[in-house]
């Protein structure tokens, strides 16, 4: 990472070019690629021993690779039964506890569904749930940031303003901005210009202050979508997202933090390197 760079880049899950299995091997390969972040994908469940977490943490420190965790997909801050809510809580808490032991600072999760309920009602329930969970983590001295991710379908709770407001109102919560999801969410090809990307960063700045722009974590990928929103991730070279304009806005606003790239094989590694190279080139052009 060069001195003038404010953002660390990596992949969501092990790069497909990693020669051996296991998270420590993925961390070492991230560094070999010239990347400096890994988002560990515990997306199905959190089944990792404390010993493995210690090995992950030690390897990340050795290679100067920052870590985030993508918590299981089956988290829903608006679960409709007490049994489902308890299971959702347990998944998020497990990801935070084990992620902390592994040296991760950020715990990314999908915040849930509206279930055809009024957005304002769902927001209040999500806020209450996050207040409860962050208090548990503080009592346990689990020092992580919970990051609700902006979602790619309009039926899912988690538009940009909701995620910013949760971050403003709940200590220990900050955004995970998935730029591809925001592009796909409307289903009409909008949210794809420099002005729209800059407006999003202005909203972060307004809601969370300048310090909010200095502590961002985000995802970027190509994405395919329908009128209902996200369909699936695709390679950047098949996508319509104007990622250069996005990165110009990020450079202009001097955003700092980490970026994890999602892409289907065999483009996982190459798309991450392309995004990093685009950022570096724009920094060079700005300095000229």
N, C-alpha and C positions, 0 to 999 in steps of 0.2 A: 504494500500500500504506500503510495507516494505521499509526500508531505502535504501537497495541495489537495489531496482527495479527502472528501468528507464522508464518503459512503463506502461500506464494505460489501462485496458481492459474493454470491454463492448460489447454491442450488437448493431446492426443496427436495429432500431425500438425497441419497448418495448419487453422485454423477455416474452415468452409465458406463463411463470409462474406468471406474475404480477397479483395479486388478484383483482385489480380494474382498470377501464379504466382511461385514462388521463395521460399526461406526468409527472406531479408531482408524481403520484403513481408509475410510472415506475422508476423514479429516486430513490425514497425511496426503491423500491425492488432491484434495482441494488446494492445499498449499503448493503441491507440485505443478498444478495448473496455473498458478499465479492468482488464484482467488483467495478470499480470506473470511468467508462466512459459510456455515452449513446450517440449514434448517432440518433438524432430525424429524423424520416423518413417522410419528407414533400414531398414525391415523386410524388404525383398526383397534388397537388396545395398547395399554402401557404394561408391558411384560418385560421388565428389565431389573436385574439385581442391583443392589447397592454397590457390589464389587465392580460390575460392568460400568455403572455410572462413574465410579472413581477413575476407571481406566479412560473413559471418554473425556472427563475433565482434565486429567493429566496430559492426554494427547493434545487436546485443544490448546492448553497452555504452552506445551512444548513447541507447537507449530504456529502459535499466534493466530488461531482461527476462532472467531466469535461464533456463538451457538444460539440458536432459537429452537423451540420445539413446536411442531404442529400437532396439537392435541387431537384425540379421536374425533372423527366426523360426527359421532352420535351424541354430541352435546347440544342441548336445547334449553336456553334460559327460560323458555316458555312451554316447557313440557306440560302435557294436559292431565297427567295423573301424578299423585304423590310418589308412586313407585317409579315411574319414569323419571321424575324430577330427582329423586334420590340417586338413581343410576347416573344421570347426567352430572350431578354434583361430584360424585365419586370419580368420574372420568377426568373432570377438569382438575380436581384436587390432586389426583394421582400424577397427571402430567406436570403439574406445578411442583410437587414434592420431588419427584424423580428428576425432573428437568433441572431443578436447583442443585441436586446432588451431582448432576452431570456437568454443571458449570454454565448452564444456559441462563440468560437474563430475561428472555422474552418467551411467553407462552401464547401461541396463536391458536384461536379456535373459532369455529363457526357459531355465531350467537343464537341461531334458532329460526323459528318460523312464526309468521303472524297467526296461523291457523284461522284465517278469515276474521280475526278480531281487529278492533280499531288500533292503529299503530301507537296512539298515545297510551292506551292501556297496556300494550305489550312492552312499550318502553319502560313504564313504571315497574312492571314485574321484573324485567331484565335488570333494572337498576337495583332493586331490592335484593335480587339474587347475588349480584356482584358485590354489593355492600357486605352481604353475609359471608361470601367466600373470601374476599380480601381480608376481612377481619380474622377469619380462621387462619389464613396464611401469615398474617402479622403476628398473631399469638404464637405460632409455631416457628417464627423467625425464618420463614421461607421467603427470601428476598428476590422476588421476580415481579415482572410486569405482565399482567394479563392483557392480551391484545385481541379484542373482537375484530374479526375480519369483515371488510365490506363485501357484500354478497352479490352474486351475479344474476339473481332472479328477483323480480319485483314481489314475488310471494314470500320471499325470505326476509326476516328482520335483519337489518344491517345496511341501511344506506349510509352515505357519507356523513350526513348531519347527525344521524342517530349514534354513530360510532364516535364522532367528535364530542357530542353532548355527554355520552357515558364517560368518556375520558375526562371531561371537565368536572363532572359531578362525583366521580368515584376515585378516591386516592388508590393508586396502584394499578390503574387502568390507562392504557394508551392505544391509539389506533394501529391496526394493521390495514394499510390501504392496498387493496388489490386493484391495480389500475385496469387490468383487463376485465375484471368483474364490473367495474363502474361503466366501462365502455359497453359491455354486453347487457347491463341491467335494463336499460331503456328499450332495447330490442330494435332500435331504429337507426343505429349507426352513429348516433350523437356521442357526446363526450369523447371527442377525438381530435380536438384542435388545441393549439397552444393556449388560446384564451380560456378554453374550458379547463385545461390542466392547471393554468395559473389561478383561475378562480377557485379551484379546489384547494390549492395551497393557501390562498387568501382566507378561505374558510377555516382551515386549520389554524392559521395565524390569529384570526379573530377569536376563535374559541379557546385556544390553548396558549396564545401568546407566542412571541418569537422563539421561546424555548421549546414550544411544540414542534417547530420546524427543525430543531436540532436533535430531536430524539424520535425520528420516524423509523418505522419498519414497514417495508412494503413488498408486494409480489408484483411481478410483471411476466407476461407470456403472450403468445398469440392466442386468440380465442375465436371459436365459432359460436354463433348465437342465432336464435330465432326471435320472433316477436315477443316471446315469453321470457327471453333472456338467455343466459349462458346455456350452451349445449355441451361443449368440451374444449379442452386446451388443444391447440394446434401449433406447429412450428411458426416462428416469426415470419419466415419467408412465404408462408401461405396465408398470413393474416392481414387484416386491413387496419390494424391499430397503428397509429402514427407515433411510434415510440421515439423517434428522433425529436419531435416537437415536445413530447413529454419530458425527455431528458434536458431539453433546452430550458424548460420551465424550472425543473429541479435545480439546474446549475444557476439560473438567474436568481432563484430564491435562496441559494446557498444552503440547501437542505443537507442535513447530516443524519446518519443512521446506517441502516443495513437493508440490503435488497436481496431477496431470494427468488430465483428464476424457476418457473415451472414450464416444462416442455416435454412432449412425448419423445421417447427414443426413436431414432438415434440423434435427436437434436438437443438433448438435455444439456450436455456440456457446451456445445458450440453456441447455443443461444445465450447461455450465461456469459461466455466470453465476448460475444457480440455486444451485449448490453454494456458490459464493463468497458469495452473498447469505445463504444459510442460516447459514454460518459467522459472518458479520458480525452477523446478528441474534442469534445465541446469545451472542456476545461482549457485545452490548449488554445482553441480559437478565441476564447474569452480573454486569455492572458495576452494575446498578440496586440 
